[in-house]
Amino acid sequence: VQLQASGGGLVQPGGSLRLSCAASGSIFGFDVMGWYRQAPGQQRELVGTITSGDTTNYSDSVKGRFTISRDNAKSTVYLQMNSLKPEDTAVYYCNLKRLSTRYWGQGTQVTVSS
């Protein structure tokens, strides 16, 4: 499985961005997709995940501001980010967990700065 993320960029505090991640091939019903991020000098951390049944889980730091959704027909997962803060600056990675195997996208940079 190859994952291609897009949609990152530079945005002012309080602004919004939408990230997309397209998977090569089909997404299966048992696949869990999600987003992680890694800021400079920090470990990669979970942003949120979504199951095929659209059950979502978010880290406390983004809850209420970020929304994950998926389109199984397009094998794509989205991350809508609102009310962005400077501390959201990081490289964002999409992830697909299929049974015991994890697949990672190449990452897309999000910079929140005035």
Jmol script that loads the backbone (N, CA, C; Angstrom):
load data "model"
ATOM      1  N   VAL A   1       0.844  -1.188   0.000  1.00  0.00           N
ATOM      2  CA  VAL A   1       0.000   0.000   0.000  1.00  0.00           C
ATOM      3  C   VAL A   1       0.880   1.238   0.000  1.00  0.00           C
ATOM      4  N   GLN A   2       0.604   2.145  -0.886  1.00  0.00           N
ATOM      5  CA  GLN A   2       1.291   3.435  -0.896  1.00  0.00           C
ATOM      6  C   GLN A   2       0.297   4.527  -0.561  1.00  0.00           C
ATOM      7  N   LEU A   3       0.741   5.463   0.284  1.00  0.00           N
ATOM      8  CA  LEU A   3      -0.105   6.558   0.719  1.00  0.00           C
ATOM      9  C   LEU A   3       0.498   7.874   0.242  1.00  0.00           C
ATOM     10  N   GLN A   4      -0.311   8.712  -0.370  1.00  0.00           N
ATOM     11  CA  GLN A   4       0.146   9.991  -0.905  1.00  0.00           C
ATOM     12  C   GLN A   4      -0.631  11.106  -0.226  1.00  0.00           C
ATOM     13  N   ALA A   5       0.070  11.872   0.608  1.00  0.00           N
ATOM     14  CA  ALA A   5      -0.567  12.973   1.328  1.00  0.00           C
ATOM     15  C   ALA A   5      -0.369  14.285   0.582  1.00  0.00           C
ATOM     16  N   SER A   6      -1.333  15.169   0.730  1.00  0.00           N
ATOM     17  CA  SER A   6      -1.237  16.486   0.102  1.00  0.00           C
ATOM     18  C   SER A   6      -2.063  17.485   0.897  1.00  0.00           C
ATOM     19  N   GLY A   7      -1.853  18.772   0.603  1.00  0.00           N
ATOM     20  CA  GLY A   7      -2.682  19.811   1.197  1.00  0.00           C
ATOM     21  C   GLY A   7      -2.007  20.654   2.253  1.00  0.00           C
ATOM     22  N   GLY A   8      -0.763  20.348   2.594  1.00  0.00           N
ATOM     23  CA  GLY A   8      -0.077  21.151   3.593  1.00  0.00           C
ATOM     24  C   GLY A   8       0.285  22.522   3.059  1.00  0.00           C
ATOM     25  N   GLY A   9       0.789  23.361   3.947  1.00  0.00           N
ATOM     26  CA  GLY A   9       1.192  24.692   3.535  1.00  0.00           C
ATOM     27  C   GLY A   9       1.358  25.616   4.713  1.00  0.00           C
ATOM     28  N   LEU A  10       1.435  26.897   4.403  1.00  0.00           N
ATOM     29  CA  LEU A  10       1.587  27.945   5.408  1.00  0.00           C
ATOM     30  C   LEU A  10       0.240  28.610   5.635  1.00  0.00           C
ATOM     31  N   VAL A  11      -0.149  28.742   6.882  1.00  0.00           N
ATOM     32  CA  VAL A  11      -1.430  29.359   7.217  1.00  0.00           C
ATOM     33  C   VAL A  11      -1.252  30.207   8.467  1.00  0.00           C
ATOM     34  N   GLN A  12      -2.037  31.257   8.581  1.00  0.00           N
ATOM     35  CA  GLN A  12      -1.980  32.124   9.748  1.00  0.00           C
ATOM     36  C   GLN A  12      -2.721  31.490  10.922  1.00  0.00           C
ATOM     37  N   PRO A  13      -2.350  31.848  12.130  1.00  0.00           N
ATOM     38  CA  PRO A  13      -3.100  31.353  13.298  1.00  0.00           C
ATOM     39  C   PRO A  13      -4.584  31.667  13.164  1.00  0.00           C
ATOM     40  N   GLY A  14      -5.395  30.684  13.521  1.00  0.00           N
ATOM     41  CA  GLY A  14      -6.840  30.816  13.375  1.00  0.00           C
ATOM     42  C   GLY A  14      -7.373  30.358  12.040  1.00  0.00           C
ATOM     43  N   GLY A  15      -6.482  30.076  11.118  1.00  0.00           N
ATOM     44  CA  GLY A  15      -6.885  29.655   9.789  1.00  0.00           C
ATOM     45  C   GLY A  15      -7.192  28.173   9.710  1.00  0.00           C
ATOM     46  N   SER A  16      -7.465  27.723   8.486  1.00  0.00           N
ATOM     47  CA  SER A  16      -7.850  26.329   8.244  1.00  0.00           C
ATOM     48  C   SER A  16      -7.045  25.737   7.096  1.00  0.00           C
ATOM     49  N   LEU A  17      -6.884  24.441   7.160  1.00  0.00           N
ATOM     50  CA  LEU A  17      -6.287  23.671   6.064  1.00  0.00           C
ATOM     51  C   LEU A  17      -6.985  22.325   6.001  1.00  0.00           C
ATOM     52  N   ARG A  18      -6.991  21.734   4.817  1.00  0.00           N
ATOM     53  CA  ARG A  18      -7.528  20.391   4.652  1.00  0.00           C
ATOM     54  C   ARG A  18      -6.469  19.515   4.008  1.00  0.00           C
ATOM     55  N   LEU A  19      -6.097  18.478   4.718  1.00  0.00           N
ATOM     56  CA  LEU A  19      -5.149  17.510   4.192  1.00  0.00           C
ATOM     57  C   LEU A  19      -5.899  16.327   3.591  1.00  0.00           C
ATOM     58  N   SER A  20      -5.313  15.751   2.553  1.00  0.00           N
ATOM     59  CA  SER A  20      -5.866  14.561   1.926  1.00  0.00           C
ATOM     60  C   SER A  20      -4.788  13.494   1.869  1.00  0.00           C
ATOM     61  N   CYS A  21      -5.219  12.248   1.905  1.00  0.00           N
ATOM     62  CA  CYS A  21      -4.279  11.136   1.782  1.00  0.00           C
ATOM     63  C   CYS A  21      -4.959  10.042   0.974  1.00  0.00           C
ATOM     64  N   ALA A  22      -4.398   9.783  -0.189  1.00  0.00           N
ATOM     65  CA  ALA A  22      -4.957   8.770  -1.073  1.00  0.00           C
ATOM     66  C   ALA A  22      -4.116   7.505  -0.999  1.00  0.00           C
ATOM     67  N   ALA A  23      -4.798   6.381  -0.845  1.00  0.00           N
ATOM     68  CA  ALA A  23      -4.125   5.081  -0.796  1.00  0.00           C
ATOM     69  C   ALA A  23      -4.196   4.407  -2.158  1.00  0.00           C
ATOM     70  N   SER A  24      -3.096   3.787  -2.544  1.00  0.00           N
ATOM     71  CA  SER A  24      -3.122   3.000  -3.776  1.00  0.00           C
ATOM     72  C   SER A  24      -3.914   1.722  -3.511  1.00  0.00           C
ATOM     73  N   GLY A  25      -4.762   1.360  -4.421  1.00  0.00           N
ATOM     74  CA  GLY A  25      -5.558   0.172  -4.204  1.00  0.00           C
ATOM     75  C   GLY A  25      -6.764   0.433  -3.323  1.00  0.00           C
ATOM     76  N   SER A  26      -7.432  -0.619  -2.919  1.00  0.00           N
ATOM     77  CA  SER A  26      -8.661  -0.502  -2.152  1.00  0.00           C
ATOM     78  C   SER A  26      -8.390  -0.436  -0.657  1.00  0.00           C
ATOM     79  N   ILE A  27      -9.305   0.230   0.032  1.00  0.00           N
ATOM     80  CA  ILE A  27      -9.310   0.213   1.492  1.00  0.00           C
ATOM     81  C   ILE A  27     -10.279  -0.871   1.935  1.00  0.00           C
ATOM     82  N   PHE A  28      -9.837  -1.710   2.860  1.00  0.00           N
ATOM     83  CA  PHE A  28     -10.670  -2.785   3.335  1.00  0.00           C
ATOM     84  C   PHE A  28     -11.457  -2.350   4.568  1.00  0.00           C
ATOM     85  N   GLY A  29     -12.518  -3.062   4.840  1.00  0.00           N
ATOM     86  CA  GLY A  29     -13.382  -2.683   5.935  1.00  0.00           C
ATOM     87  C   GLY A  29     -12.708  -2.713   7.295  1.00  0.00           C
ATOM     88  N   PHE A  30     -11.657  -3.509   7.450  1.00  0.00           N
ATOM     89  CA  PHE A  30     -10.999  -3.598   8.747  1.00  0.00           C
ATOM     90  C   PHE A  30      -9.816  -2.634   8.858  1.00  0.00           C
ATOM     91  N   ASP A  31      -9.579  -1.851   7.804  1.00  0.00           N
ATOM     92  CA  ASP A  31      -8.476  -0.882   7.858  1.00  0.00           C
ATOM     93  C   ASP A  31      -8.843   0.288   8.753  1.00  0.00           C
ATOM     94  N   VAL A  32      -7.886   0.694   9.562  1.00  0.00           N
ATOM     95  CA  VAL A  32      -8.028   1.906  10.360  1.00  0.00           C
ATOM     96  C   VAL A  32      -7.076   2.940   9.767  1.00  0.00           C
ATOM     97  N   MET A  33      -7.594   4.083   9.437  1.00  0.00           N
ATOM     98  CA  MET A  33      -6.755   5.136   8.863  1.00  0.00           C
ATOM     99  C   MET A  33      -6.628   6.273   9.859  1.00  0.00           C
ATOM    100  N   GLY A  34      -5.545   6.996   9.734  1.00  0.00           N
ATOM    101  CA  GLY A  34      -5.346   8.066  10.701  1.00  0.00           C
ATOM    102  C   GLY A  34      -4.270   9.037  10.283  1.00  0.00           C
ATOM    103  N   TRP A  35      -4.077  10.000  11.127  1.00  0.00           N
ATOM    104  CA  TRP A  35      -3.070  11.035  10.924  1.00  0.00           C
ATOM    105  C   TRP A  35      -2.195  11.141  12.166  1.00  0.00           C
ATOM    106  N   TYR A  36      -0.917  11.300  11.947  1.00  0.00           N
ATOM    107  CA  TYR A  36       0.062  11.562  12.988  1.00  0.00           C
ATOM    108  C   TYR A  36       0.816  12.821  12.589  1.00  0.00           C
ATOM    109  N   ARG A  37       1.517  13.395  13.541  1.00  0.00           N
ATOM    110  CA  ARG A  37       2.342  14.558  13.224  1.00  0.00           C
ATOM    111  C   ARG A  37       3.633  14.526  14.023  1.00  0.00           C
ATOM    112  N   GLN A  38       4.644  15.191  13.487  1.00  0.00           N
ATOM    113  CA  GLN A  38       5.934  15.249  14.156  1.00  0.00           C
ATOM    114  C   GLN A  38       6.497  16.651  14.008  1.00  0.00           C
ATOM    115  N   ALA A  39       6.653  17.305  15.142  1.00  0.00           N
ATOM    116  CA  ALA A  39       7.265  18.632  15.166  1.00  0.00           C
ATOM    117  C   ALA A  39       8.777  18.473  15.313  1.00  0.00           C
ATOM    118  N   PRO A  40       9.548  19.485  14.923  1.00  0.00           N
ATOM    119  CA  PRO A  40      11.008  19.390  15.023  1.00  0.00           C
ATOM    120  C   PRO A  40      11.451  19.070  16.446  1.00  0.00           C
ATOM    121  N   GLY A  41      12.298  18.073  16.570  1.00  0.00           N
ATOM    122  CA  GLY A  41      12.845  17.709  17.870  1.00  0.00           C
ATOM    123  C   GLY A  41      11.901  16.933  18.762  1.00  0.00           C
ATOM    124  N   GLN A  42      10.737  16.587  18.227  1.00  0.00           N
ATOM    125  CA  GLN A  42       9.759  15.863  19.035  1.00  0.00           C
ATOM    126  C   GLN A  42       9.423  14.521  18.397  1.00  0.00           C
ATOM    127  N   GLN A  43       8.832  13.658  19.200  1.00  0.00           N
ATOM    128  CA  GLN A  43       8.420  12.360  18.694  1.00  0.00           C
ATOM    129  C   GLN A  43       7.131  12.492  17.894  1.00  0.00           C
ATOM    130  N   ARG A  44       6.931  11.535  17.002  1.00  0.00           N
ATOM    131  CA  ARG A  44       5.691  11.501  16.245  1.00  0.00           C
ATOM    132  C   ARG A  44       4.534  11.206  17.196  1.00  0.00           C
ATOM    133  N   GLU A  45       3.444  11.953  17.031  1.00  0.00           N
ATOM    134  CA  GLU A  45       2.307  11.777  17.924  1.00  0.00           C
ATOM    135  C   GLU A  45       1.030  11.581  17.133  1.00  0.00           C
ATOM    136  N   LEU A  46       0.082  10.921  17.751  1.00  0.00           N
ATOM    137  CA  LEU A  46      -1.202  10.679  17.126  1.00  0.00           C
ATOM    138  C   LEU A  46      -2.007  11.967  17.044  1.00  0.00           C
ATOM    139  N   VAL A  47      -2.619  12.194  15.891  1.00  0.00           N
ATOM    140  CA  VAL A  47      -3.597  13.279  15.747  1.00  0.00           C
ATOM    141  C   VAL A  47      -4.991  12.691  15.887  1.00  0.00           C
ATOM    142  N   GLY A  48      -5.272  11.654  15.115  1.00  0.00           N
ATOM    143  CA  GLY A  48      -6.574  11.007  15.206  1.00  0.00           C
ATOM    144  C   GLY A  48      -6.676   9.844  14.249  1.00  0.00           C
ATOM    145  N   THR A  49      -7.699   9.014  14.473  1.00  0.00           N
ATOM    146  CA  THR A  49      -7.926   7.852  13.619  1.00  0.00           C
ATOM    147  C   THR A  49      -9.396   7.739  13.268  1.00  0.00           C
ATOM    148  N   ILE A  50      -9.672   6.943  12.238  1.00  0.00           N
ATOM    149  CA  ILE A  50     -11.051   6.700  11.822  1.00  0.00           C
ATOM    150  C   ILE A  50     -11.167   5.273  11.312  1.00  0.00           C
ATOM    151  N   THR A  51     -12.229   4.590  11.737  1.00  0.00           N
ATOM    152  CA  THR A  51     -12.488   3.232  11.276  1.00  0.00           C
ATOM    153  C   THR A  51     -13.371   3.272  10.036  1.00  0.00           C
ATOM    154  N   SER A  52     -13.603   2.094   9.473  1.00  0.00           N
ATOM    155  CA  SER A  52     -14.464   2.024   8.298  1.00  0.00           C
ATOM    156  C   SER A  52     -15.896   2.396   8.639  1.00  0.00           C
ATOM    157  N   GLY A  53     -16.252   2.244   9.905  1.00  0.00           N
ATOM    158  CA  GLY A  53     -17.584   2.621  10.345  1.00  0.00           C
ATOM    159  C   GLY A  53     -17.669   4.072  10.781  1.00  0.00           C
ATOM    160  N   ASP A  54     -16.619   4.829  10.469  1.00  0.00           N
ATOM    161  CA  ASP A  54     -16.558   6.266  10.775  1.00  0.00           C
ATOM    162  C   ASP A  54     -16.481   6.559  12.269  1.00  0.00           C
ATOM    163  N   THR A  55     -16.028   5.616  13.044  1.00  0.00           N
ATOM    164  CA  THR A  55     -15.736   5.907  14.445  1.00  0.00           C
ATOM    165  C   THR A  55     -14.398   6.622  14.515  1.00  0.00           C
ATOM    166  N   THR A  56     -14.398   7.786  15.167  1.00  0.00           N
ATOM    167  CA  THR A  56     -13.182   8.593  15.212  1.00  0.00           C
ATOM    168  C   THR A  56     -12.620   8.680  16.622  1.00  0.00           C
ATOM    169  N   ASN A  57     -11.344   8.973  16.664  1.00  0.00           N
ATOM    170  CA  ASN A  57     -10.633   9.138  17.931  1.00  0.00           C
ATOM    171  C   ASN A  57      -9.623  10.246  17.722  1.00  0.00           C
ATOM    172  N   TYR A  58      -9.572  11.199  18.638  1.00  0.00           N
ATOM    173  CA  TYR A  58      -8.675  12.355  18.494  1.00  0.00           C
ATOM    174  C   TYR A  58      -7.819  12.527  19.735  1.00  0.00           C
ATOM    175  N   SER A  59      -6.646  13.093  19.536  1.00  0.00           N
ATOM    176  CA  SER A  59      -5.854  13.493  20.682  1.00  0.00           C
ATOM    177  C   SER A  59      -6.506  14.709  21.326  1.00  0.00           C
ATOM    178  N   ASP A  60      -6.274  14.879  22.601  1.00  0.00           N
ATOM    179  CA  ASP A  60      -6.891  15.995  23.318  1.00  0.00           C
ATOM    180  C   ASP A  60      -6.470  17.345  22.739  1.00  0.00           C
ATOM    181  N   SER A  61      -5.268  17.412  22.184  1.00  0.00           N
ATOM    182  CA  SER A  61      -4.751  18.686  21.698  1.00  0.00           C
ATOM    183  C   SER A  61      -5.483  19.198  20.455  1.00  0.00           C
ATOM    184  N   VAL A  62      -6.174  18.310  19.732  1.00  0.00           N
ATOM    185  CA  VAL A  62      -6.852  18.739  18.508  1.00  0.00           C
ATOM    186  C   VAL A  62      -8.365  18.557  18.573  1.00  0.00           C
ATOM    187  N   LYS A  63      -8.839  17.923  19.638  1.00  0.00           N
ATOM    188  CA  LYS A  63     -10.262  17.633  19.755  1.00  0.00           C
ATOM    189  C   LYS A  63     -11.081  18.924  19.679  1.00  0.00           C
ATOM    190  N   GLY A  64     -12.110  18.911  18.860  1.00  0.00           N
ATOM    191  CA  GLY A  64     -12.951  20.085  18.684  1.00  0.00           C
ATOM    192  C   GLY A  64     -12.479  21.033  17.596  1.00  0.00           C
ATOM    193  N   ARG A  65     -11.251  20.836  17.119  1.00  0.00           N
ATOM    194  CA  ARG A  65     -10.717  21.700  16.058  1.00  0.00           C
ATOM    195  C   ARG A  65     -10.469  20.936  14.768  1.00  0.00           C
ATOM    196  N   PHE A  66     -10.076  19.687  14.893  1.00  0.00           N
ATOM    197  CA  PHE A  66      -9.756  18.868  13.728  1.00  0.00           C
ATOM    198  C   PHE A  66     -10.841  17.815  13.521  1.00  0.00           C
ATOM    199  N   THR A  67     -11.078  17.481  12.248  1.00  0.00           N
ATOM    200  CA  THR A  67     -12.057  16.456  11.907  1.00  0.00           C
ATOM    201  C   THR A  67     -11.469  15.516  10.857  1.00  0.00           C
ATOM    202  N   ILE A  68     -11.533  14.232  11.151  1.00  0.00           N
ATOM    203  CA  ILE A  68     -11.079  13.216  10.197  1.00  0.00           C
ATOM    204  C   ILE A  68     -12.297  12.609   9.520  1.00  0.00           C
ATOM    205  N   SER A  69     -12.171  12.398   8.221  1.00  0.00           N
ATOM    206  CA  SER A  69     -13.223  11.713   7.474  1.00  0.00           C
ATOM    207  C   SER A  69     -12.560  10.809   6.425  1.00  0.00           C
ATOM    208  N   ARG A  70     -13.326   9.893   5.889  1.00  0.00           N
ATOM    209  CA  ARG A  70     -12.773   8.995   4.878  1.00  0.00           C
ATOM    210  C   ARG A  70     -13.797   8.715   3.798  1.00  0.00           C
ATOM    211  N   ASP A  71     -13.304   8.489   2.609  1.00  0.00           N
ATOM    212  CA  ASP A  71     -14.132   8.109   1.463  1.00  0.00           C
ATOM    213  C   ASP A  71     -13.583   6.777   0.975  1.00  0.00           C
ATOM    214  N   ASN A  72     -14.253   5.701   1.362  1.00  0.00           N
ATOM    215  CA  ASN A  72     -13.748   4.376   1.019  1.00  0.00           C
ATOM    216  C   ASN A  72     -13.747   4.134  -0.482  1.00  0.00           C
ATOM    217  N   ALA A  73     -14.702   4.702  -1.180  1.00  0.00           N
ATOM    218  CA  ALA A  73     -14.766   4.513  -2.632  1.00  0.00           C
ATOM    219  C   ALA A  73     -13.554   5.121  -3.328  1.00  0.00           C
ATOM    220  N   LYS A  74     -13.026   6.191  -2.730  1.00  0.00           N
ATOM    221  CA  LYS A  74     -11.849   6.865  -3.299  1.00  0.00           C
ATOM    222  C   LYS A  74     -10.563   6.459  -2.580  1.00  0.00           C
ATOM    223  N   SER A  75     -10.687   5.577  -1.590  1.00  0.00           N
ATOM    224  CA  SER A  75      -9.513   5.141  -0.807  1.00  0.00           C
ATOM    225  C   SER A  75      -8.756   6.348  -0.263  1.00  0.00           C
ATOM    226  N   THR A  76      -9.497   7.290   0.270  1.00  0.00           N
ATOM    227  CA  THR A  76      -8.906   8.558   0.698  1.00  0.00           C
ATOM    228  C   THR A  76      -9.379   8.906   2.106  1.00  0.00           C
ATOM    229  N   VAL A  77      -8.467   9.447   2.885  1.00  0.00           N
ATOM    230  CA  VAL A  77      -8.788   9.962   4.215  1.00  0.00           C
ATOM    231  C   VAL A  77      -8.434  11.450   4.229  1.00  0.00           C
ATOM    232  N   TYR A  78      -9.235  12.205   4.949  1.00  0.00           N
ATOM    233  CA  TYR A  78      -9.071  13.657   5.012  1.00  0.00           C
ATOM    234  C   TYR A  78      -8.857  14.109   6.446  1.00  0.00           C
ATOM    235  N   LEU A  79      -8.181  15.237   6.591  1.00  0.00           N
ATOM    236  CA  LEU A  79      -8.027  15.878   7.892  1.00  0.00           C
ATOM    237  C   LEU A  79      -8.357  17.355   7.724  1.00  0.00           C
ATOM    238  N   GLN A  80      -9.512  17.746   8.229  1.00  0.00           N
ATOM    239  CA  GLN A  80      -9.908  19.150   8.213  1.00  0.00           C
ATOM    240  C   GLN A  80      -9.410  19.795   9.500  1.00  0.00           C
ATOM    241  N   MET A  81      -8.581  20.796   9.360  1.00  0.00           N
ATOM    242  CA  MET A  81      -7.974  21.454  10.509  1.00  0.00           C
ATOM    243  C   MET A  81      -8.464  22.894  10.585  1.00  0.00           C
ATOM    244  N   ASN A  82      -9.153  23.220  11.649  1.00  0.00           N
ATOM    245  CA  ASN A  82      -9.664  24.568  11.870  1.00  0.00           C
ATOM    246  C   ASN A  82      -9.024  25.174  13.112  1.00  0.00           C
ATOM    247  N   SER A  83      -9.133  26.477  13.231  1.00  0.00           N
ATOM    248  CA  SER A  83      -8.603  27.194  14.398  1.00  0.00           C
ATOM    249  C   SER A  83      -7.161  26.792  14.666  1.00  0.00           C
ATOM    250  N   LEU A  84      -6.367  26.807  13.634  1.00  0.00           N
ATOM    251  CA  LEU A  84      -4.989  26.342  13.754  1.00  0.00           C
ATOM    252  C   LEU A  84      -4.173  27.251  14.654  1.00  0.00           C
ATOM    253  N   LYS A  85      -3.258  26.629  15.385  1.00  0.00           N
ATOM    254  CA  LYS A  85      -2.387  27.319  16.320  1.00  0.00           C
ATOM    255  C   LYS A  85      -0.930  27.106  15.908  1.00  0.00           C
ATOM    256  N   PRO A  86      -0.039  27.994  16.322  1.00  0.00           N
ATOM    257  CA  PRO A  86       1.385  27.792  15.997  1.00  0.00           C
ATOM    258  C   PRO A  86       1.906  26.433  16.453  1.00  0.00           C
ATOM    259  N   GLU A  87       1.381  25.927  17.569  1.00  0.00           N
ATOM    260  CA  GLU A  87       1.852  24.627  18.057  1.00  0.00           C
ATOM    261  C   GLU A  87       1.360  23.453  17.212  1.00  0.00           C
ATOM    262  N   ASP A  88       0.520  23.715  16.232  1.00  0.00           N
ATOM    263  CA  ASP A  88       0.118  22.667  15.282  1.00  0.00           C
ATOM    264  C   ASP A  88       1.148  22.499  14.167  1.00  0.00           C
ATOM    265  N   THR A  89       2.139  23.366  14.138  1.00  0.00           N
ATOM    266  CA  THR A  89       3.178  23.270  13.119  1.00  0.00           C
ATOM    267  C   THR A  89       3.916  21.943  13.244  1.00  0.00           C
ATOM    268  N   ALA A  90       3.958  21.199  12.144  1.00  0.00           N
ATOM    269  CA  ALA A  90       4.576  19.872  12.151  1.00  0.00           C
ATOM    270  C   ALA A  90       4.512  19.289  10.743  1.00  0.00           C
ATOM    271  N   VAL A  91       5.193  18.179  10.568  1.00  0.00           N
ATOM    272  CA  VAL A  91       4.983  17.361   9.384  1.00  0.00           C
ATOM    273  C   VAL A  91       3.873  16.377   9.722  1.00  0.00           C
ATOM    274  N   TYR A  92       2.871  16.338   8.889  1.00  0.00           N
ATOM    275  CA  TYR A  92       1.708  15.469   9.120  1.00  0.00           C
ATOM    276  C   TYR A  92       1.819  14.231   8.221  1.00  0.00           C
ATOM    277  N   TYR A  93       1.627  13.087   8.844  1.00  0.00           N
ATOM    278  CA  TYR A  93       1.736  11.810   8.149  1.00  0.00           C
ATOM    279  C   TYR A  93       0.397  11.077   8.202  1.00  0.00           C
ATOM    280  N   CYS A  94      -0.022  10.550   7.074  1.00  0.00           N
ATOM    281  CA  CYS A  94      -1.178   9.677   7.116  1.00  0.00           C
ATOM    282  C   CYS A  94      -0.715   8.244   7.336  1.00  0.00           C
ATOM    283  N   ASN A  95      -1.598   7.469   7.881  1.00  0.00           N
ATOM    284  CA  ASN A  95      -1.268   6.116   8.301  1.00  0.00           C
ATOM    285  C   ASN A  95      -2.438   5.196   8.010  1.00  0.00           C
ATOM    286  N   LEU A  96      -2.116   4.007   7.560  1.00  0.00           N
ATOM    287  CA  LEU A  96      -3.129   2.967   7.378  1.00  0.00           C
ATOM    288  C   LEU A  96      -2.679   1.748   8.164  1.00  0.00           C
ATOM    289  N   LYS A  97      -3.537   1.299   9.070  1.00  0.00           N
ATOM    290  CA  LYS A  97      -3.246   0.095   9.848  1.00  0.00           C
ATOM    291  C   LYS A  97      -4.126  -1.031   9.331  1.00  0.00           C
ATOM    292  N   ARG A  98      -3.469  -2.035   8.776  1.00  0.00           N
ATOM    293  CA  ARG A  98      -4.168  -3.190   8.217  1.00  0.00           C
ATOM    294  C   ARG A  98      -3.717  -4.407   9.002  1.00  0.00           C
ATOM    295  N   LEU A  99      -4.609  -4.886   9.836  1.00  0.00           N
ATOM    296  CA  LEU A  99      -4.303  -5.986  10.756  1.00  0.00           C
ATOM    297  C   LEU A  99      -3.091  -5.573  11.586  1.00  0.00           C
ATOM    298  N   SER A 100      -1.961  -6.237  11.471  1.00  0.00           N
ATOM    299  CA  SER A 100      -0.807  -5.919  12.299  1.00  0.00           C
ATOM    300  C   SER A 100       0.240  -5.084  11.572  1.00  0.00           C
ATOM    301  N   THR A 101      -0.076  -4.625  10.362  1.00  0.00           N
ATOM    302  CA  THR A 101       0.886  -3.877   9.552  1.00  0.00           C
ATOM    303  C   THR A 101       0.471  -2.418   9.431  1.00  0.00           C
ATOM    304  N   ARG A 102       1.442  -1.526   9.585  1.00  0.00           N
ATOM    305  CA  ARG A 102       1.202  -0.089   9.417  1.00  0.00           C
ATOM    306  C   ARG A 102       1.891   0.409   8.152  1.00  0.00           C
ATOM    307  N   TYR A 103       1.209   1.231   7.426  1.00  0.00           N
ATOM    308  CA  TYR A 103       1.753   1.878   6.232  1.00  0.00           C
ATOM    309  C   TYR A 103       1.743   3.381   6.466  1.00  0.00           C
ATOM    310  N   TRP A 104       2.807   4.040   5.980  1.00  0.00           N
ATOM    311  CA  TRP A 104       2.952   5.480   6.197  1.00  0.00           C
ATOM    312  C   TRP A 104       3.054   6.222   4.876  1.00  0.00           C
ATOM    313  N   GLY A 105       2.475   7.420   4.848  1.00  0.00           N
ATOM    314  CA  GLY A 105       2.671   8.316   3.726  1.00  0.00           C
ATOM    315  C   GLY A 105       3.968   9.079   3.891  1.00  0.00           C
ATOM    316  N   GLN A 106       4.276   9.942   2.931  1.00  0.00           N
ATOM    317  CA  GLN A 106       5.562  10.626   2.931  1.00  0.00           C
ATOM    318  C   GLN A 106       5.577  11.871   3.811  1.00  0.00           C
ATOM    319  N   GLY A 107       4.440  12.310   4.280  1.00  0.00           N
ATOM    320  CA  GLY A 107       4.387  13.489   5.131  1.00  0.00           C
ATOM    321  C   GLY A 107       4.167  14.765   4.338  1.00  0.00           C
ATOM    322  N   THR A 108       3.430  15.680   4.951  1.00  0.00           N
ATOM    323  CA  THR A 108       3.213  16.990   4.341  1.00  0.00           C
ATOM    324  C   THR A 108       3.375  18.054   5.428  1.00  0.00           C
ATOM    325  N   GLN A 109       4.094  19.115   5.107  1.00  0.00           N
ATOM    326  CA  GLN A 109       4.426  20.137   6.096  1.00  0.00           C
ATOM    327  C   GLN A 109       3.252  21.091   6.295  1.00  0.00           C
ATOM    328  N   VAL A 110       2.930  21.316   7.559  1.00  0.00           N
ATOM    329  CA  VAL A 110       1.951  22.334   7.931  1.00  0.00           C
ATOM    330  C   VAL A 110       2.663  23.341   8.830  1.00  0.00           C
ATOM    331  N   THR A 111       2.638  24.594   8.432  1.00  0.00           N
ATOM    332  CA  THR A 111       3.255  25.659   9.212  1.00  0.00           C
ATOM    333  C   THR A 111       2.216  26.707   9.544  1.00  0.00           C
ATOM    334  N   VAL A 112       2.060  26.958  10.843  1.00  0.00           N
ATOM    335  CA  VAL A 112       1.097  27.957  11.304  1.00  0.00           C
ATOM    336  C   VAL A 112       1.885  29.129  11.870  1.00  0.00           C
ATOM    337  N   SER A 113       1.833  30.235  11.164  1.00  0.00           N
ATOM    338  CA  SER A 113       2.651  31.391  11.552  1.00  0.00           C
ATOM    339  C   SER A 113       2.066  32.656  10.955  1.00  0.00           C
ATOM    340  N   SER A 114       2.226  33.748  11.680  1.00  0.00           N
ATOM    341  CA  SER A 114       1.796  35.038  11.153  1.00  0.00           C
ATOM    342  C   SER A 114       2.947  35.736  10.462  1.00  0.00           C
TER     343      SER A 114
END
end "model"
wireframe off; spacefill off
backbone 0.3
color backbone group
